[in-house]
């Protein structure tokens, strides 16, 4: 739990400085924040992890 809170804080600070120095626009930052929140709050990350693992396993079996 504490690691995820720390990573969230570091990500927020990084986004703040990227926006401040005009490397990132507000719309992109809000979209990234909402996407991260959606992944964390809905548990969708497990489905995405499973999809990536399935694709990796299928790609590995092609050899």
C-alpha positions in Angstrom: 0.0 0.0 0.0 2.7 2.5 0.9 4.6 1.7 -2.3 1.6 2.5 -4.4 1.0 5.8 -2.5 4.7 6.7 -3.0 4.6 5.9 -6.7 1.4 8.0 -7.0 3.0 10.9 -5.3 6.2 10.7 -7.5 4.0 10.4 -10.6 2.0 13.5 -9.6 5.2 15.5 -9.0 6.6 14.4 -12.3 3.4 15.4 -14.2 3.4 18.8 -12.4 6.9 19.6 -13.5 6.3 18.4 -17.0 3.2 20.6 -17.2 5.1 23.6 -15.7 7.9 23.4 -18.3 5.4 23.0 -21.1 6.5 19.5 -22.1 3.0 18.2 -21.4 -0.4 19.9 -21.9 -3.2 19.9 -19.4 -5.5 17.7 -21.5 -2.9 15.0 -21.8 -2.1 15.1 -18.1 -5.8 14.9 -17.2 -6.3 12.0 -19.6 -3.3 10.1 -18.1 -4.6 10.8 -14.5 -8.1 9.6 -15.3 -6.8 6.5 -17.1 -4.6 5.6 -14.1 -7.5 6.2 -11.7 -9.8 4.0 -13.8 -7.2 1.2 -13.8 -6.7 1.4 -10.1 -10.3 1.8 -9.0 -12.0 -0.8 -11.2 -9.4 -3.6 -11.0 -9.1 -3.5 -14.8 -5.3 -3.9 -14.5 -5.6 -7.6 -13.8 -7.4 -8.1 -17.1 -4.8 -6.1 -18.9 -2.0 -8.1 -17.2 -3.7 -11.3 -18.3 -4.0 -10.1 -21.9 -0.4 -9.1 -22.1 0.7 -12.4 -20.6 -1.4 -14.3 -23.1 0.0 -12.3 -26.0 3.5 -12.9 -24.7 2.9 -16.6 -24.4 1.5 -16.8 -27.9 4.4 -14.9 -29.3 6.8 -17.2 -27.5 5.2 -20.3 -28.9 5.6 -19.1 -32.5 9.3 -20.0 -32.5 
